[in-house]
């Protein structure tokens, strides 16, 4: 009653999957650091095809269903060396392989000890993702992402070997309950970096990931246009992330006001920012403002400017340690996002200086007329 898939059938299956990927490609593949045109996906896939792309490593738990051999069927955890311990054959390396590759190799291995082996391999529990996010983000670095329905530790008390004999074999059809709604995706990752800079170009996000040996090995590279998701709801751009992915947000040569406003309206960036307003303003000090607030709006939130206000001094600290400084006349009617009315980010400093009349008035009040007449007002405010 056992039937083994022939080598011809395996070859046909590989050709079918390969042709499917080639017609849905936004990724590029390479066997070294230079990407070449090739595979992968930007559209929704069935669980079977997603699993054929997922690369197994330490921390995963596999479910092996030996058809009609209940004592072998069970969950098997992948140890730190990337191996599982299997009945009859001992330690078996699964590191760097897809479930389809593991299945093919297990069929060959067990063909020596089982007549016509029939084995299905699925992911029982996915390991957490470790990804790196760099470029125009406020907090670049390594981040951890979890599958939302990964099982709790107590549910895996038997994942070091073979399940009890009374395992419900029908469970094998529903073990992999990961769906497109609860896998870690690009948007989830970007929510962890404390916001994007105003130079972030979300229309050309670079993602580099490890490629499976079946599809050429090396790495694959994708260009993702997340603006299509933000503006048009195109969720094909919100791709599933894999462990080890590298995400890079490039800088745009030109700051696009419409894109900044669109991004700041989403839940990628933090809801609030802290800026500092001082000088000739009614209520100086640090202010917690909503994301997408402009300089003019910030000054109004601080009670507005006082009489005799002169130039505005705007200072923005940059991540490289340098600072951007602008000095201009206050213009309440300046267009939002313009030079005189920039959209603020975390840590911006706004100083409202007094004009000559304001400075003179302050000196008269603080120093006094006798001293002023003796030294000269001009020399004090010079």
MILUM-607983 format. One record per residue (C-alpha): x, y, z; residue number from 1. Coordinates in steps of 0.2 Angstrom, whole numbers. Example, Ala and Ser with C-alpha at 12.3 -4.5 7.8 and 13.67 -1.06 7.14 Angstrom:
BEGIN
+-------+-------+-------+-----+
|     X |     Y |     Z |  nr |
+-------+-------+-------+-----+
|    62 |   -22 |    39 |   1 |
|    68 |    -5 |    36 |   2 |
+-------+-------+-------+-----+
# end
This chain:
BEGIN
+-------+-------+-------+-----+
|     X |     Y |     Z |  nr |
+-------+-------+-------+-----+
|     0 |     0 |     0 |   1 |
|    15 |    11 |     1 |   2 |
|    20 |    20 |   -15 |   3 |
|    36 |    29 |   -17 |   4 |
|    37 |    45 |   -29 |   5 |
|    49 |    41 |   -43 |   6 |
|    64 |    51 |   -48 |   7 |
|    54 |    57 |   -63 |   8 |
|    40 |    63 |   -53 |   9 |
|    52 |    72 |   -41 |  10 |
|    60 |    80 |   -57 |  11 |
|    43 |    85 |   -64 |  12 |
|    38 |    93 |   -47 |  13 |
|    54 |   103 |   -46 |  14 |
|    52 |   109 |   -64 |  15 |
|    34 |   114 |   -60 |  16 |
|    38 |   124 |   -44 |  17 |
|    53 |   132 |   -53 |  18 |
|    42 |   138 |   -67 |  19 |
|    30 |   145 |   -55 |  20 |
|    43 |   155 |   -46 |  21 |
|    51 |   162 |   -62 |  22 |
|    34 |   169 |   -67 |  23 |
|    32 |   178 |   -50 |  24 |
|    49 |   185 |   -48 |  25 |
|    54 |   201 |   -39 |  26 |
|    69 |   193 |   -31 |  27 |
|    86 |   190 |   -38 |  28 |
|    98 |   175 |   -33 |  29 |
|   116 |   173 |   -32 |  30 |
|   129 |   160 |   -27 |  31 |
|   140 |   174 |   -20 |  32 |
|   138 |   192 |   -15 |  33 |
|   133 |   198 |   -33 |  34 |
|   114 |   195 |   -36 |  35 |
|   108 |   187 |   -52 |  36 |
|    91 |   186 |   -59 |  37 |
|    80 |   172 |   -52 |  38 |
|    66 |   167 |   -40 |  39 |
|    55 |   170 |   -26 |  40 |
|    38 |   178 |   -23 |  41 |
|    28 |   194 |   -20 |  42 |
|    11 |   186 |   -20 |  43 |
|     2 |   175 |    -8 |  44 |
|     7 |   156 |    -8 |  45 |
|    -1 |   141 |    -2 |  46 |
|     7 |   133 |    14 |  47 |
|    15 |   120 |     4 |  48 |
|    24 |   132 |    -7 |  49 |
|    29 |   143 |     8 |  50 |
|    36 |   127 |    17 |  51 |
|    46 |   123 |     1 |  52 |
|    55 |   140 |     3 |  53 |
|    57 |   140 |    22 |  54 |
|    75 |   135 |    27 |  55 |
|    76 |   124 |    42 |  56 |
|    88 |   128 |    56 |  57 |
|    92 |   126 |    75 |  58 |
|    76 |   130 |    85 |  59 |
|    63 |   123 |    73 |  60 |
|    53 |   108 |    77 |  61 |
|    48 |    96 |    63 |  62 |
|    33 |    84 |    62 |  63 |
|    37 |    68 |    53 |  64 |
|    22 |    58 |    48 |  65 |
|    27 |    40 |    44 |  66 |
|    12 |    34 |    35 |  67 |
|     6 |    18 |    43 |  68 |
|    21 |    17 |    55 |  69 |
|    14 |    26 |    70 |  70 |
|    28 |    23 |    82 |  71 |
|    40 |    33 |    71 |  72 |
|    27 |    47 |    68 |  73 |
|    30 |    62 |    79 |  74 |
|    38 |    79 |    82 |  75 |
|    57 |    81 |    81 |  76 |
|    66 |    96 |    87 |  77 |
|    82 |   103 |    78 |  78 |
|    96 |   104 |    90 |  79 |
|   110 |   118 |    90 |  80 |
|   120 |   108 |    77 |  81 |
|   105 |   108 |    65 |  82 |
|   101 |    89 |    67 |  83 |
|    87 |    79 |    73 |  84 |
|    88 |    62 |    81 |  85 |
|    78 |    49 |    71 |  86 |
|    73 |    31 |    74 |  87 |
|    84 |    18 |    65 |  88 |
|    96 |    31 |    57 |  89 |
|   101 |    42 |    72 |  90 |
|   107 |    60 |    70 |  91 |
|   101 |    67 |    53 |  92 |
|   106 |    85 |    47 |  93 |
|    92 |    96 |    42 |  94 |
|   101 |   113 |    43 |  95 |
|   100 |   124 |    28 |  96 |
|    87 |   113 |    20 |  97 |
|    68 |   115 |    15 |  98 |
|    55 |   102 |    20 |  99 |
|    54 |    96 |     2 | 100 |
|    73 |    93 |     2 | 101 |
|    72 |    84 |    19 | 102 |
|    58 |    73 |    13 | 103 |
|    68 |    68 |    -2 | 104 |
|    83 |    63 |     8 | 105 |
|    73 |    54 |    21 | 106 |
|    65 |    43 |     8 | 107 |
|    82 |    38 |     2 | 108 |
|    88 |    35 |    20 | 109 |
|    73 |    25 |    25 | 110 |
|    72 |    15 |     9 | 111 |
|    86 |     5 |    17 | 112 |
|    76 |     0 |    32 | 113 |
|    58 |     2 |    27 | 114 |
|    49 |    -6 |    12 | 115 |
|    42 |     8 |     1 | 116 |
|    43 |    22 |    14 | 117 |
|    30 |    36 |    14 | 118 |
|    35 |    51 |    24 | 119 |
|    28 |    68 |    25 | 120 |
|    38 |    83 |    33 | 121 |
|    30 |    99 |    40 | 122 |
|    35 |   112 |    52 | 123 |
|    27 |   109 |    69 | 124 |
|    35 |   125 |    77 | 125 |
|    45 |   139 |    69 | 126 |
|    60 |   147 |    77 | 127 |
|    60 |   165 |    81 | 128 |
|    66 |   177 |    67 | 129 |
|    82 |   187 |    69 | 130 |
|    83 |   200 |    56 | 131 |
|    94 |   216 |    53 | 132 |
|    86 |   232 |    48 | 133 |
|    98 |   246 |    42 | 134 |
|    97 |   262 |    32 | 135 |
|    85 |   277 |    35 | 136 |
|    78 |   271 |    51 | 137 |
|    79 |   279 |    68 | 138 |
|    85 |   263 |    77 | 139 |
|    95 |   251 |    65 | 140 |
|   100 |   235 |    72 | 141 |
|    95 |   217 |    75 | 142 |
|    77 |   213 |    79 | 143 |
|    68 |   197 |    85 | 144 |
|    51 |   193 |    77 | 145 |
|    39 |   178 |    83 | 146 |
|    26 |   168 |    74 | 147 |
|    10 |   173 |    82 | 148 |
|     4 |   155 |    85 | 149 |
|    20 |   147 |    90 | 150 |
|    16 |   134 |   103 | 151 |
|    20 |   137 |   121 | 152 |
|    35 |   127 |   129 | 153 |
|    23 |   116 |   139 | 154 |
|    16 |   110 |   122 | 155 |
|    32 |   104 |   117 | 156 |
|    36 |    92 |   131 | 157 |
|    38 |    77 |   118 | 158 |
|    47 |    87 |   104 | 159 |
|    64 |    79 |   108 | 160 |
|    59 |    62 |   101 | 161 |
|    44 |    52 |    96 | 162 |
|    26 |    56 |   101 | 163 |
|    16 |    44 |   112 | 164 |
|     8 |    29 |   102 | 165 |
|    -9 |    36 |   105 | 166 |
|    -5 |    52 |    94 | 167 |
|   -20 |    58 |    84 | 168 |
|   -13 |    56 |    66 | 169 |
|   -26 |    67 |    59 | 170 |
|   -17 |    81 |    68 | 171 |
|    -4 |    80 |    54 | 172 |
|   -16 |    89 |    42 | 173 |
|   -18 |   104 |    54 | 174 |
|    -1 |   105 |    62 | 175 |
|     5 |   120 |    51 | 176 |
|    -8 |   132 |    56 | 177 |
|     3 |   147 |    51 | 178 |
|    -7 |   158 |    39 | 179 |
|    -3 |   174 |    29 | 180 |
|   -11 |   184 |    43 | 181 |
|     1 |   178 |    57 | 182 |
|    18 |   176 |    49 | 183 |
|    31 |   190 |    53 | 184 |
|    30 |   202 |    38 | 185 |
|    40 |   217 |    32 | 186 |
|    27 |   230 |    40 | 187 |
|    29 |   221 |    57 | 188 |
|    48 |   223 |    56 | 189 |
|    47 |   242 |    52 | 190 |
|    36 |   245 |    67 | 191 |
|    51 |   241 |    78 | 192 |
|    63 |   254 |    73 | 193 |
|    56 |   269 |    81 | 194 |
|    51 |   277 |    65 | 195 |
|    59 |   281 |    48 | 196 |
|    69 |   297 |    44 | 197 |
|    62 |   310 |    32 | 198 |
|    74 |   304 |    19 | 199 |
|    68 |   286 |    19 | 200 |
|    63 |   279 |     2 | 201 |
|    50 |   266 |     4 | 202 |
|    48 |   263 |   -14 | 203 |
|    64 |   254 |   -16 | 204 |
|    67 |   244 |     0 | 205 |
|    81 |   231 |    -2 | 206 |
|    79 |   213 |     6 | 207 |
|    93 |   200 |     5 | 208 |
|    90 |   182 |    11 | 209 |
|    98 |   165 |    11 | 210 |
|    92 |   154 |    -4 | 211 |
|    89 |   136 |    -3 | 212 |
|   101 |   124 |   -12 | 213 |
|    86 |   117 |   -22 | 214 |
|    85 |   135 |   -30 | 215 |
|   103 |   138 |   -32 | 216 |
|   110 |   142 |   -15 | 217 |
|   118 |   158 |   -11 | 218 |
|   107 |   173 |    -7 | 219 |
|    93 |   181 |   -16 | 220 |
|    89 |   200 |   -16 | 221 |
|    72 |   209 |   -18 | 222 |
|    67 |   227 |   -21 | 223 |
|    50 |   231 |   -12 | 224 |
|    39 |   246 |   -15 | 225 |
|    30 |   248 |     1 | 226 |
|    22 |   264 |    -4 | 227 |
|    11 |   253 |   -15 | 228 |
|     4 |   246 |     2 | 229 |
|     3 |   263 |    11 | 230 |
|    -6 |   272 |    -4 | 231 |
|   -16 |   258 |   -12 | 232 |
|   -17 |   244 |     0 | 233 |
|    -6 |   232 |   -11 | 234 |
|    -2 |   218 |     2 | 235 |
|     9 |   209 |   -11 | 236 |
|    22 |   221 |    -6 | 237 |
|    21 |   216 |    13 | 238 |
|    31 |   200 |    10 | 239 |
|    34 |   187 |    23 | 240 |
|    51 |   188 |    32 | 241 |
|    63 |   173 |    35 | 242 |
|    76 |   171 |    48 | 243 |
|    92 |   180 |    44 | 244 |
|    84 |   192 |    32 | 245 |
|    93 |   209 |    30 | 246 |
|    82 |   224 |    27 | 247 |
|    89 |   240 |    20 | 248 |
|    80 |   257 |    18 | 249 |
|    89 |   268 |     6 | 250 |
|    89 |   287 |     6 | 251 |
|    79 |   297 |    -7 | 252 |
|    89 |   310 |   -16 | 253 |
|    74 |   321 |   -15 | 254 |
|    63 |   323 |     1 | 255 |
|    46 |   319 |    -5 | 256 |
|    33 |   328 |     6 | 257 |
|    18 |   318 |     0 | 258 |
|    28 |   302 |     5 | 259 |
|    33 |   309 |    22 | 260 |
|    15 |   314 |    26 | 261 |
|     8 |   297 |    20 | 262 |
|    21 |   287 |    31 | 263 |
|    18 |   298 |    46 | 264 |
|     0 |   294 |    45 | 265 |
|     3 |   276 |    47 | 266 |
|     7 |   265 |    62 | 267 |
|    25 |   263 |    56 | 268 |
|    31 |   278 |    64 | 269 |
|    28 |   282 |    83 | 270 |
|    12 |   291 |    86 | 271 |
|    21 |   305 |    96 | 272 |
|    37 |   314 |    95 | 273 |
|    46 |   325 |   108 | 274 |
|    53 |   342 |   102 | 275 |
|    60 |   357 |   111 | 276 |
|    54 |   375 |   109 | 277 |
|    62 |   390 |   118 | 278 |
|    65 |   408 |   117 | 279 |
|    52 |   421 |   114 | 280 |
|    37 |   410 |   115 | 281 |
|    22 |   410 |   127 | 282 |
|    26 |   392 |   134 | 283 |
|    43 |   386 |   131 | 284 |
|    50 |   369 |   135 | 285 |
|    49 |   351 |   129 | 286 |
|    33 |   347 |   120 | 287 |
|    25 |   330 |   116 | 288 |
|    17 |   332 |    99 | 289 |
|     8 |   321 |    86 | 290 |
|    19 |   314 |    72 | 291 |
|    18 |   324 |    56 | 292 |
|    17 |   341 |    66 | 293 |
|    26 |   355 |    57 | 294 |
|    36 |   369 |    65 | 295 |
|    22 |   382 |    64 | 296 |
|    10 |   370 |    72 | 297 |
|    23 |   367 |    86 | 298 |
|    25 |   385 |    90 | 299 |
|     6 |   387 |    90 | 300 |
|     5 |   372 |   103 | 301 |
|    17 |   382 |   114 | 302 |
|     5 |   397 |   115 | 303 |
|    12 |   405 |    99 | 304 |
|    26 |   418 |    97 | 305 |
|    27 |   434 |   108 | 306 |
|    29 |   451 |   102 | 307 |
|    45 |   457 |    95 | 308 |
|    50 |   440 |    89 | 309 |
|    64 |   440 |    76 | 310 |
|    72 |   426 |    67 | 311 |
|    68 |   408 |    70 | 312 |
|    83 |   396 |    74 | 313 |
|    79 |   378 |    69 | 314 |
|    91 |   364 |    74 | 315 |
|    90 |   346 |    69 | 316 |
|   103 |   333 |    76 | 317 |
|   108 |   320 |    63 | 318 |
|   112 |   302 |    67 | 319 |
|   130 |   304 |    61 | 320 |
|   133 |   317 |    75 | 321 |
|   132 |   332 |    64 | 322 |
|   117 |   345 |    65 | 323 |
|   107 |   354 |    52 | 324 |
|   104 |   373 |    57 | 325 |
|    92 |   385 |    48 | 326 |
|    89 |   403 |    52 | 327 |
|    74 |   412 |    44 | 328 |
|    60 |   424 |    48 | 329 |
|    44 |   417 |    56 | 330 |
|    31 |   414 |    42 | 331 |
|    15 |   408 |    49 | 332 |
|     8 |   405 |    31 | 333 |
|    23 |   395 |    25 | 334 |
|    18 |   379 |    17 | 335 |
|    19 |   363 |    28 | 336 |
|    35 |   354 |    24 | 337 |
|    43 |   369 |    16 | 338 |
|    60 |   376 |    22 | 339 |
|    52 |   388 |    34 | 340 |
|    39 |   376 |    40 | 341 |
|    48 |   359 |    41 | 342 |
|    39 |   343 |    47 | 343 |
|    47 |   339 |    64 | 344 |
|    55 |   324 |    70 | 345 |
|    60 |   317 |    87 | 346 |
|    73 |   329 |    96 | 347 |
|    71 |   345 |    85 | 348 |
|    75 |   361 |    93 | 349 |
|    66 |   378 |    89 | 350 |
|    72 |   394 |    96 | 351 |
|    62 |   410 |    94 | 352 |
|    75 |   425 |    95 | 353 |
|    69 |   442 |    99 | 354 |
|    72 |   456 |    87 | 355 |
|    82 |   472 |    91 | 356 |
|    67 |   480 |    99 | 357 |
|    64 |   465 |   109 | 358 |
|    82 |   464 |   115 | 359 |
|    82 |   482 |   119 | 360 |
|    66 |   481 |   130 | 361 |
|    73 |   466 |   139 | 362 |
|    90 |   475 |   143 | 363 |
|    80 |   490 |   149 | 364 |
|    70 |   479 |   161 | 365 |
|    84 |   469 |   167 | 366 |
|    99 |   481 |   168 | 367 |
|    91 |   498 |   171 | 368 |
|    91 |   515 |   163 | 369 |
|   106 |   523 |   173 | 370 |
|   118 |   509 |   166 | 371 |
|   111 |   510 |   149 | 372 |
|   113 |   529 |   148 | 373 |
|   131 |   527 |   153 | 374 |
|   136 |   513 |   142 | 375 |
|   125 |   515 |   127 | 376 |
|   110 |   504 |   122 | 377 |
|   118 |   500 |   105 | 378 |
|   134 |   492 |   113 | 379 |
|   124 |   481 |   124 | 380 |
|   113 |   474 |   110 | 381 |
|   127 |   474 |    97 | 382 |
+-------+-------+-------+-----+
# end
